[in-house]
Amino acid sequence: MDKKIAGEHCQAATLNYFLANGAQLPDGVGKMKLQELSGVSVYDECSVSSLLELGSLTNLRILRLNWYVSESRNDRTHCTDALASSLGKLAGCRLKFLSINRGPFSADIPFDSWPSSPHLLSELYIPRFCFQRIPDWMASVTNLCRLGIRVKQVTQQVLQILGDLPALLDLELWSAADDHHMETLIVCSNIFRCLKIFRLYGSMVRLVFEAGAMQMIKEISIVVRAHEVQSACADHPDLGIHHLSSLMNLNVWINCEGARAEEVKVLEDVITDATNLLPNHPTPHFYRENEENMVKDDEAHMHGRMKQAMMFNEDTKKGGDISIE
């Protein structure tokens, strides 16, 4: 299909719904009276003026957008600011559903700059754009029931802010952290009180569910590092999954890197035992990742011997000669 929307379509001021099927956002789009605009794409050829015109669609309720403006475009800042401004205007009017698919190597959009809370927004799906923090406007959206976002690092504060959203039913949360600094995140009973679907992705996340947590939850998908669970969650070997009394579907991606085969098997067994205790008896689905980077038993034994030797050397340095009786 041609990447451009024919000009006569933009002249159709009475058109309410437009499914663009990947066609480029045209100049003159602001003349339309759309309630839904789906499948429209923004390429490098798109003008800044058309992005600004998008903000004139004050009747728009549904917007599905493909974003392909590259980082290498000379005026990319003007483009990203124009789109952010238009989206902010739409969100302040009648917009209820916003989904943006970000193409590879495309420029980031400053969603933080929205001036006010989108009071009617019920679904927001933008998981390919990374937030440094949860913006103030997102924390005050009272009608948001479905959310898909990515943050630089999922922290306890992030969980608390999102967990306080009163209407949230479906959350897809991605962590972009790529270092090995992790805090254990606690899902307690006073957050996510009506959440039914919870998906948390990212290798640098460690999660524990407390008693009374997520009482309405039906489906959970999480990523865990087998070695981290064994070393840091000894008090909660099943991650507290036995507390999730309404759970019906559980998907667990296990990062096997640095773990022994026994550790991975133990983790799968304790989670399975936990789900067997739940009223709905959900069958957990396990997906192993990085199995090729698991530590073999002889390597683990050697690592343990080396660690003991290092500790012995440190004690020798601190205490001088050690007598052996």
LINKAGI-V645498 format. One record per backbone hydrogen bond with DSSP energy under -0.5 kcal/mol. NH is the residue of the N-H (numbers start at 1). CO is the residue of the C=O. If there is no record, write none. Layout:
nh=NH co=CO
nh=NH co=CO
This chain:
nh=5 co=24
nh=9 co=6
nh=10 co=6
nh=10 co=7
nh=11 co=7
nh=12 co=8
nh=12 co=9
nh=13 co=11
nh=15 co=12
nh=18 co=36
nh=20 co=18
nh=20 co=38
nh=21 co=38
nh=22 co=39
nh=23 co=20
nh=24 co=3
nh=25 co=41
nh=29 co=26
nh=31 co=28
nh=32 co=29
nh=33 co=15
nh=35 co=16
nh=36 co=16
nh=37 co=62
nh=38 co=18
nh=39 co=64
nh=40 co=64
nh=41 co=23
nh=42 co=66
nh=43 co=41
nh=46 co=43
nh=51 co=47
nh=52 co=48
nh=53 co=49
nh=54 co=50
nh=55 co=52
nh=56 co=53
nh=57 co=54
nh=58 co=56
nh=60 co=57
nh=61 co=35
nh=62 co=35
nh=63 co=97
nh=64 co=37
nh=65 co=63
nh=65 co=99
nh=66 co=40
nh=67 co=101
nh=68 co=42
nh=68 co=66
nh=70 co=68
nh=71 co=105
nh=73 co=70
nh=76 co=73
nh=79 co=75
nh=80 co=76
nh=81 co=77
nh=82 co=78
nh=83 co=79
nh=84 co=80
nh=85 co=81
nh=86 co=82
nh=87 co=83
nh=88 co=84
nh=89 co=85
nh=90 co=86
nh=91 co=87
nh=92 co=88
nh=93 co=90
nh=94 co=58
nh=95 co=90
nh=96 co=61
nh=97 co=61
nh=98 co=123
nh=99 co=63
nh=100 co=125
nh=101 co=65
nh=102 co=100
nh=103 co=67
nh=103 co=101
nh=106 co=103
nh=107 co=69
nh=111 co=109
nh=113 co=110
nh=114 co=111
nh=119 co=117
nh=120 co=91
nh=121 co=118
nh=122 co=96
nh=123 co=96
nh=124 co=146
nh=125 co=98
nh=126 co=148
nh=129 co=126
nh=131 co=129
nh=131 co=150
nh=135 co=133
nh=139 co=135
nh=140 co=136
nh=140 co=137
nh=141 co=138
nh=142 co=140
nh=145 co=122
nh=146 co=122
nh=147 co=170
nh=148 co=124
nh=149 co=172
nh=150 co=129
nh=151 co=174
nh=152 co=131
nh=155 co=153
nh=159 co=155
nh=160 co=156
nh=161 co=157
nh=162 co=158
nh=163 co=159
nh=164 co=160
nh=164 co=161
nh=165 co=162
nh=168 co=165
nh=169 co=145
nh=170 co=145
nh=171 co=197
nh=172 co=147
nh=173 co=171
nh=173 co=199
nh=174 co=149
nh=175 co=201
nh=176 co=151
nh=182 co=180
nh=185 co=183
nh=185 co=206
nh=187 co=185
nh=187 co=208
nh=188 co=186
nh=191 co=188
nh=192 co=163
nh=193 co=163
nh=196 co=169
nh=197 co=169
nh=198 co=219
nh=199 co=171
nh=200 co=221
nh=201 co=173
nh=205 co=202
nh=206 co=183
nh=208 co=185
nh=209 co=239
nh=210 co=187
nh=210 co=208
nh=213 co=210
nh=214 co=188
nh=214 co=191
nh=217 co=214
nh=218 co=196
nh=219 co=196
nh=220 co=249
nh=221 co=198
nh=222 co=251
nh=223 co=200
nh=224 co=253
nh=226 co=224
nh=226 co=255
nh=229 co=225
nh=230 co=226
nh=231 co=227
nh=232 co=228
nh=233 co=229
nh=236 co=233
nh=237 co=234
nh=239 co=236
nh=241 co=238
nh=243 co=240
nh=244 co=241
nh=245 co=243
nh=247 co=244
nh=248 co=218
nh=249 co=218
nh=251 co=220
nh=252 co=285
nh=253 co=222
nh=254 co=252
nh=254 co=287
nh=255 co=224
nh=255 co=253
nh=256 co=254
nh=256 co=289
nh=258 co=293
nh=259 co=256
nh=261 co=295
nh=264 co=260
nh=265 co=261
nh=266 co=262
nh=267 co=263
nh=268 co=264
nh=269 co=265
nh=270 co=266
nh=271 co=267
nh=272 co=268
nh=273 co=269
nh=274 co=270
nh=275 co=271
nh=276 co=272
nh=277 co=273
nh=277 co=274
nh=278 co=275
nh=281 co=278
nh=284 co=282
nh=285 co=250
nh=286 co=284
nh=287 co=252
nh=289 co=254
nh=293 co=290
nh=294 co=291
nh=295 co=259
nh=296 co=294
nh=300 co=296
nh=301 co=297
nh=302 co=298
nh=303 co=299
nh=304 co=300
nh=305 co=301
nh=306 co=302
nh=307 co=303
nh=308 co=304
nh=309 co=305
nh=310 co=306
nh=311 co=307
nh=312 co=308
nh=313 co=309
nh=314 co=310
nh=315 co=311
nh=316 co=312
nh=317 co=313
nh=318 co=314
nh=319 co=315
nh=320 co=316
nh=323 co=321
nh=325 co=323
